Amino acid sequence: MKKFLALAALSAVLAGPAAAGQYADELGRCLVKHAGANDTKVLTQWAFVMLGETQAAKEIVRIDPSIINSTSSKAQTVVLRLLGKDCAKEAVKATLYEGTDGVTLGIKSAVTQRMQKELQSQTVDALIGKIANLKTP
């Protein structure tokens, strides 16, 4: 079950665009609502580690496999708890009414919401400001 949820979460992040239905969207909102500050930190770190596994990121930095495994394990624990306890009703509905992709799309919805919020942070604004102010040769 843990491997399934981990793969579902990863595929939710890496999958191409797909339209979530109302039940997957409801699941996504539930996941965001019930993820506490520590959960959000763990999932943000996991998303960072997963982006670090892309070829473009690997060209500038290598993340130690032990960090990848540890971060993934922590994220699995959070996702399992959220899907199995806090958002179990929404997860069942997403699966029943939207099939095997329902949970995946729900996780993707939650990850997208969190990443949009993260990208709107002051930190990102400051980084974009630095890029915009670079001197051209």
PAGU-772706 format. One record per residue (C-alpha): residue in one letter; residue number from 1; x, y, z. Coordinates in nm, 4 decimals. Layout:
# residues N
REC; residu; num; c1; c2; c3
REC; a; NUM; X; Y; Z
...
***
This chain:
# residues 137
REC; residu; num; c1; c2; c3
REC; m; 1; 0.0000; 0.0000; 0.0000
REC; k; 2; 0.2834; 0.2412; 0.0847
REC; k; 3; 0.4483; 0.1815; -0.2517
REC; f; 4; 0.1167; 0.2377; -0.4307
REC; l; 5; 0.0591; 0.5688; -0.2549
REC; a; 6; 0.4159; 0.6800; -0.3136
REC; l; 7; 0.3874; 0.5996; -0.6820
REC; a; 8; 0.0480; 0.7690; -0.6974
REC; a; 9; 0.1914; 1.0807; -0.5353
REC; l; 10; 0.4938; 1.0866; -0.7641
REC; s; 11; 0.2845; 1.0283; -1.0745
REC; a; 12; 0.0528; 1.3067; -0.9602
REC; v; 13; 0.3455; 1.5466; -0.9613
REC; l; 14; 0.5081; 1.4243; -1.2802
REC; a; 15; 0.2025; 1.3374; -1.4883
REC; g; 16; 0.0977; 1.5532; -1.7762
REC; p; 17; -0.2077; 1.7725; -1.7517
REC; a; 18; -0.5242; 1.5891; -1.6658
REC; a; 19; -0.8622; 1.7181; -1.5685
REC; a; 20; -0.9558; 1.6338; -1.2144
REC; g; 21; -1.3207; 1.5726; -1.1485
REC; q; 22; -1.5209; 1.7146; -0.8634
REC; y; 23; -1.4299; 1.4292; -0.6268
REC; a; 24; -1.0571; 1.4518; -0.6977
REC; d; 25; -1.0766; 1.8281; -0.6474
REC; e; 26; -1.2604; 1.7709; -0.3196
REC; l; 27; -0.9883; 1.5281; -0.2134
REC; g; 28; -0.7206; 1.7826; -0.3061
REC; r; 29; -0.8890; 2.0517; -0.0960
REC; c; 30; -0.9162; 1.8081; 0.1959
REC; l; 31; -0.5478; 1.7165; 0.1721
REC; v; 32; -0.4458; 2.0831; 0.1761
REC; k; 33; -0.6851; 2.1627; 0.4609
REC; h; 34; -0.5645; 1.8791; 0.6831
REC; a; 35; -0.1917; 1.9083; 0.6140
REC; g; 36; -0.0421; 2.0805; 0.9162
REC; a; 37; 0.2662; 2.3003; 0.9097
REC; n; 38; 0.5030; 2.0047; 0.9566
REC; d; 39; 0.3171; 1.8019; 0.6909
REC; t; 40; 0.3490; 2.0909; 0.4481
REC; k; 41; 0.7200; 2.1213; 0.5242
REC; v; 42; 0.7743; 1.7487; 0.4632
REC; l; 43; 0.5773; 1.7525; 0.1365
REC; t; 44; 0.7534; 2.0678; 0.0134
REC; q; 45; 1.0894; 1.9043; 0.0838
REC; w; 46; 0.9731; 1.5924; -0.0995
REC; a; 47; 0.8680; 1.7999; -0.4028
REC; f; 48; 1.2102; 1.9680; -0.3980
REC; v; 49; 1.3871; 1.6317; -0.3842
REC; m; 50; 1.1743; 1.4987; -0.6706
REC; l; 51; 1.2542; 1.8055; -0.8819
REC; g; 52; 1.6177; 1.7421; -0.7948
REC; e; 53; 1.5874; 1.4091; -0.9750
REC; t; 54; 1.5172; 1.5777; -1.3105
REC; q; 55; 1.7991; 1.5880; -1.5626
REC; a; 56; 1.8166; 1.9676; -1.5557
REC; a; 57; 1.8595; 1.9713; -1.1778
REC; k; 58; 2.1105; 1.6852; -1.1827
REC; e; 59; 2.3335; 1.8971; -1.4059
REC; i; 60; 2.3892; 2.1420; -1.1197
REC; v; 61; 2.3357; 1.9418; -0.7997
REC; r; 62; 2.3244; 1.5817; -0.6819
REC; i; 63; 2.1055; 1.4875; -0.3887
REC; d; 64; 2.2430; 1.2070; -0.1769
REC; p; 65; 2.0340; 0.8878; -0.2164
REC; s; 66; 1.9942; 0.8640; 0.1624
REC; i; 67; 1.8295; 1.2092; 0.1626
REC; i; 68; 1.5997; 1.1027; -0.1222
REC; n; 69; 1.5000; 0.7851; 0.0631
REC; s; 70; 1.4493; 0.9589; 0.3966
REC; t; 71; 1.2458; 1.2423; 0.2460
REC; s; 72; 1.0337; 1.0014; 0.0421
REC; s; 73; 0.9677; 0.7871; 0.3476
REC; k; 74; 0.8527; 1.0880; 0.5505
REC; a; 75; 0.6282; 1.2025; 0.2642
REC; q; 76; 0.4756; 0.8544; 0.2348
REC; t; 77; 0.3900; 0.8623; 0.6035
REC; v; 78; 0.2156; 1.1977; 0.5657
REC; v; 79; 0.0250; 1.0931; 0.2525
REC; l; 80; -0.0806; 0.7609; 0.4067
REC; r; 81; -0.2126; 0.9343; 0.7160
REC; l; 82; -0.3975; 1.2002; 0.5193
REC; l; 83; -0.5540; 0.9512; 0.2779
REC; g; 84; -0.6267; 0.6862; 0.5392
REC; k; 85; -0.7521; 0.9055; 0.8202
REC; d; 86; -0.8154; 1.2732; 0.7600
REC; c; 87; -0.9392; 1.2450; 0.4012
REC; a; 88; -1.0490; 0.8807; 0.3831
REC; k; 89; -1.4071; 0.9668; 0.2870
REC; e; 90; -1.2905; 1.1925; 0.0042
REC; a; 91; -1.0366; 0.9339; -0.1140
REC; v; 92; -1.3055; 0.6646; -0.1331
REC; k; 93; -1.5386; 0.8943; -0.3273
REC; a; 94; -1.2608; 0.9927; -0.5674
REC; t; 95; -1.1878; 0.6247; -0.6316
REC; l; 96; -1.5517; 0.5190; -0.6618
REC; y; 97; -1.6633; 0.7974; -0.8916
REC; e; 98; -1.3444; 0.8778; -1.0825
REC; g; 99; -1.1757; 0.5401; -1.1001
REC; t; 100; -0.8167; 0.4494; -1.0361
REC; d; 101; -0.6972; 0.8010; -1.1264
REC; g; 102; -0.9210; 0.9677; -0.8664
REC; v; 103; -0.6711; 0.9566; -0.5809
REC; t; 104; -0.3789; 1.0435; -0.8072
REC; l; 105; -0.5632; 1.3458; -0.9428
REC; g; 106; -0.6607; 1.4467; -0.5901
REC; i; 107; -0.2967; 1.4378; -0.4804
REC; k; 108; -0.1970; 1.6287; -0.7929
REC; s; 109; -0.4597; 1.8906; -0.7131
REC; a; 110; -0.3228; 1.9296; -0.3592
REC; v; 111; 0.0396; 1.9473; -0.4763
REC; t; 112; -0.0529; 2.2064; -0.7393
REC; q; 113; -0.2339; 2.4194; -0.4809
REC; r; 114; 0.0615; 2.4038; -0.2417
REC; m; 115; 0.3190; 2.4789; -0.5092
REC; q; 116; 0.1180; 2.7770; -0.6335
REC; k; 117; 0.1087; 2.9119; -0.2789
REC; e; 118; 0.4810; 2.8476; -0.2398
REC; l; 119; 0.5559; 3.0274; -0.5666
REC; q; 120; 0.3615; 3.3287; -0.4433
REC; s; 121; 0.5803; 3.3590; -0.1339
REC; q; 122; 0.8043; 3.6541; -0.0654
REC; t; 123; 1.1110; 3.4320; -0.1011
REC; v; 124; 1.0255; 3.3467; -0.4601
REC; d; 125; 0.9412; 3.7094; -0.5326
REC; a; 126; 1.2864; 3.8078; -0.4049
REC; l; 127; 1.4556; 3.5424; -0.6196
REC; i; 128; 1.2658; 3.6553; -0.9285
REC; g; 129; 1.3684; 4.0116; -0.8484
REC; k; 130; 1.7324; 3.9036; -0.8476
REC; i; 131; 1.6948; 3.7374; -1.1866
REC; a; 132; 1.5218; 4.0421; -1.3294
REC; n; 133; 1.8038; 4.2685; -1.2089
REC; l; 134; 2.0899; 4.0711; -1.3630
REC; k; 135; 2.3235; 4.2771; -1.5754
REC; t; 136; 2.3445; 4.1785; -1.9398
REC; p; 137; 2.6879; 4.1479; -2.1024
***
